[in-house]
Amino acid sequence: MIESPYLLYLGSTSDPLSIKTSRGIAMFRPDDCVGEFVHEGSGLTLGLPHMGFRQAVAAGAKTLVLGVASAGGVLTDELIADAEAALNAGLDIASGLHGRLRDIPKLADLAKSNGCKLIDVRDPVMDLKVGTGVRRAGRRLLTVGTDCSVGKMVATLCIERAMQARGHVADFRATGQTGIMIAGAGVPVDAVIADFISGAIEQLAPERTDDGWDLIEGQGSLFHPSFAGVSMGLLHGAQPSAIVICHEPTRQHMRGLPHYSMPSLERTIAANLEQARLTSPDVVAVGVAVNTSMLEQDEARALCEEIAETTGLPCVDPYAQGADPIIDRIEQCFAISRPSMSLSA
C-alpha cells in the first residue's frame, strides 16, 4: 500500500509527456499531494509547491512517487541518487518504472536502515492465468487510442465520474502504473507476460451480474508497433460491450516513431471494433474522447463538432468539457435509464 501524502517527482525532464504519472495523480488525487520535486532547469511544473525531501517530510509527506517515464523504464543514475536522498530523509519510494527499486542493493539497504518501504507498482500481484475468451456476464467499456499517451486513463476516469454522477454503478479498472496509484488497485498490464495479458484482464474485470459497468483503462494503440501487442491482449481480455476512442489531434506521428504516421479516427474505430469482435461480437463504439489541452477553447469546440459529424459519434474532451454526451450514447445503446435519485427529507 502506498501511504499518502505524496511528494511527486518530476526530476530534470523537459518532456511533458514523460511526467504523466505525476500529472495524473495531481489531477485526480490533489488532496494527497503536498508538493513536487523538480531539478533546476527542468521547466516543468504541476503547480504544486517545489520542495526538497526533508522539507516535504516536514510538510507531512510519506511517499516520494517517481512519477516519470524513462527510456525503457529503467532507473537512471539520477533517479537512483534522488531515491537515496529521499530514503535518507525518511520517505517511502513508489515507482511505476519497469526497473525494480528492490533490485538496487543500495536502495534496499537504505530502505531497511531507515525503516522505509520500496513499492514497485509494476509488479503483478495476482496469480495470472491464460485467457479463455469464454463469454461472461456484465457490461464493460474499454478506452482505446490512435496512439499511446493520448489520454485513455483520464477519459476512463472522467467517464466513471460522469456515470456515477447520474447514479450508475461504474468502477474504474486500472491497467497502468498511474491508474493503479490513483485507484489503489489494478493490473500493470505492460509488465504481464504476453501469454497472460488477456487472462489478467479477465481477472481484473470478471463476470458481474448487477447493472454496473467495469470501465477498463486502455493501453497503447493497435497502430503503434511498439505496444500493439499489449493493446490487442487488452481488447480480447476486456470483452468490451463498448469502446471509446481516444485521440490527441496535434500529434504529427506515432509517439517516438517519426517514420509512422498517425491513423485516422475512422481507421482506428474500424480496426478496434473488428478485433474486439473476436471475444465480444456485439461491441459498439460509443464516443470519441479528444485531448484538447494543446488547443484554444474555440478550436477545441470546433474540432469536436467536426469529429462528431464525421464519425457519427459524440465527441468531447471529457476532462475539459465533461463526458455527458458519451454517457448519453451509452444509455441509448444499452437501453438504460438514469437511476431514480431519491432525496432524503
N, C-alpha and C positions, 0 to 999 in steps of 0.2 A: 504494500500500500504506500502511495506517495503522500507524505504528510505536507499539508499546506500550513502557512502561506508560502508562496514561491518567490524566488528571485529568478527572473527569466534571462537566459544567456543569449546575447547577440554576438559577442566576440568582436572580431575585426572584419567580418564580412561586409561587403558593399552591395551584395545581390539581394534585393528584396524578396525574391522567391525562396532564398535559402533559409529565411527565418520564419517559414510558415508555421512551424510548430509553436514557437514562442508567440507569434501573432494570433494563432487560433486560440491559445489559452487565454491571452489578454482579451480577446473578443468575447469569448463565451464563459470565462470564469474570472471576470475582472476583480471580484471581491477577494479572490485568493492570491492576488499578485501584489507584492509590496514594491517592486522596482525592477529595473533592468540593469544588467552588467554589459557595458559596451567599452571596447577599446577605443582609445583616442584615434580619430581619423576615419572611423567606420562610416559615419554619416547617416546611419540608420537609427530609428527610434520607434518605439511603440507608444510614446507619450507618457511613459512611466518615469518616476524619479530614477536618475542614474545613481547607482550605489556600488560601493565596494563590498567585499564579502563580509567583513566584520561589521560594517555599517548596516548591512542587510540583516545580520543576526540581531543586532541591537534593535532593529525595527520589527523584529518578530519572525523573520523568515526562517523556515525549517529546511527547505529543499532548494538547491540550485538545479533548475531544469535546463539541460543542454538542448535548447530548442532550435538548433541549427542543423542544416544538412551539409555534409562534406562529400567530396568526390568519392564514390564507392562506399560511403557510410563509415569511413574509418575514423578512429580517434586520432586526430592530428597532434603534433607535439604541443601546439598552443593549447588545444583543448585539455590535454593531459596536465600541462603545467597549471592551467587555471583550476582544474579539478583538484589538484593537490592543494592549492592555496585555499580553496573553498572548504575542503575537508579539515584543514588545519584551523579554519575559522569556526568549525563545528556544524557545517551544513551537510545534510544528506545530498547525494547526487543522483539525479534521474536522467537517463539518456534514452533517446529513441533511435540512436545510430546502430548500424549493423555490428560495428566493433563493440565488444563487451567490456564494460568497466571492470568487471571482476577478473578479466584475463590480463589486466595490467598489474603486475605484482606490487609495485609501489602504491598504487591506489588501494589495492586490497589491504595492504599493511596499514596504510594511513587510516582507512575507514575503521579497521579493528582497533587501532590505538586511540582513536578519537571518539569511539562509540557511535560512529555514523553508518548509514546504510548506502549501499550501491544498488541502484534499481535499473536493470536493463529491460526496458519496456518491450523490446522486440523479441523477447524470449516467449515462444508459445508455451502456455502452461497446461492446456488441456491434452488429454490422451487422444491424439488425432487418428481418424480412420479415413479410408478411401471413400470418396463419394459414391453413391449408388444411383442417383437420378430418380429414385422412386418418388412418385408424386406425393406431396404432403399437404395437409390442410393448412389454411392460413393465408393471409394476404401479405405480400412482400413487395416493397418498392426498392429498386436499385438505381443509384445515380451512376451514369456512365459519362465519358468525356470525349471530346475531339482530340484532347491531348492530356498529358499529366499536368498537375498543378494548375488546374483551371477553376477550382472551387467546388469540387464534389462534396467534400466534408461540410463546408459552410452551407451549401444548398441543402444537404440532408438534415442538418441541424435546424435550419430555418423552416423546412417543411415539417419537422417534428413539432416545433413551437406553434406553427400555424394550425396544424391538425389538433393539437392539444387545446389550443385556444377555442376551438369550435366544439370541444367536448369529446373528440375522438380519442380512443386509446391508440397511442403511437409511441414506438420505442426505437430510439437510435441505436444501431448496431455498428460499433466501431471496428474498422479493419486496418487502420494505420496508427502510427505512434501518437500523433496529435489527438486523434479522436479517442484513443484509449485513455490518454491523460485527462481529457475533458470528461469522458463518460465514467471513468473508473474501472472499465472492463472492456473486453473485446479480444479480437484475434489479430496479431500483426501479420497479415496475410503474406506480405513480401518476404517474411522470414520462414514461411512454411515450405517444407519440401514439396516440389511440384506435384507429385502424385497425390498429395493430401489436401491441395487447395480447395477443391470443390467440397470435399468431406468436411473440412474445417468450417466452411460457410454453412453447410447443412447443420452442423452442431451449433453454430453461432445463432442461427435463426431456425430452430426446429419447428415441428408441427405445432400449430396453435389453433384452438377451437373457439376462441372468443371472437369478437368482431374487430379486434385490434390489428394494427399493422406493424410489421417489422420494417424499419427504414434502414437499409443497408448502405453504408458508405462505400462508394466505388473507388477503384484504384487504377491508375494508368489509363491506357486507351488501346482499343483494338488496332489502332493505326500507328502506335509507337512501337517500333521493332524491339526496343529495349525492354518494354514492360507488358507487351500484349499477352504474354503467357499468363501473367497474374490476372489480367483483365478477363481473359477467357474462362479461367477457373472460377473466378468470382461470378461471372454471368451464369455459368452452369450450376454452381452450387447454390446461388441465391434463388433459383427457380422463381424469377420475379413475376408478379402479376402485372407490374407496371414499371416502366423506366422513365427517368428524367435525364435529358441530355444536357451536359454542362459544357460551356464554351467561353473562351476568352477572346474577344473579337480583334484585339490589336496584335495578337500573336502572328508573326511572319512565317514561322516554320515550327516544326515539332521541337519541343524543348531539348536543347543540346544537340540537335541534329539539323544543321542548316541545309543539308542535302535532301531532307524530307519535307515536302510541303504539307500544309495543313489540309485535312479532308474537309469537304463541305458538310454542313449540317445534315443535308438530305442523305448523303452517303453514310454518315455516321449513324443516323437513325435507322436506315435500312439494314446496315450490317449488324448492328446490335440486336435488332428485332429478329433477324434471320438466325443468328447464333443462339439467342435466348430460347428460340422455339424448340431446341433440342430437348430441353427439360421442362419448358413451360409453353406449350403450343398456343395458348390464348393470350400471351403477353401483349400489352399495348403501350404506346408512348403517350404520356400524359402532360408533357411540358418541356420547355427549354429554359434552363437557368443560365443567365449570362452574367459573367463577372464584368461589371461596367466601371470598376474602380479607376480605370485609366481614361475614362470619358467624362465630358461635361454632362450635366443633367439632361439638357435638351438633346444632345447626341444620343445618350443612353435611351431616352424615351422613344426617339425616332427609330433607333435600331431595333428595339424590342417590338415595336409595331410592325416593322418591315419583316422581321423573322416570323412573327405570328401569322402575317399574311402569306408568307412563302411556304411555311411548313404546315399551316393549319392547326398549330398547337399554341396554347398560351405561352407567352414568353415574358419573363421578368428577371430582374436582378433580385433574388429572394432576400438578400441582406439589405439592400438599399431601398427596395420598393415593396417588399413583402411577398409572401408566397401564395396569397389568396387565390389568384387566378388558376394556379396549379391545383390547389385543393378543390376549387370548383369543378375542374375537369375530373379529378379523382371521384368526387361524389357523383358526377354524371355517369362516368364509365362503369362504376361498380354499384350503381343504384342504391347509394347510401345517403341518408339524410343527416343533417346535423342533430346530434342527440338533444333531447329537450333538456333545458337547463332550469332546474327548479331553484327558486330563491327562498332562502330561509327567512322567517319573519324576524 
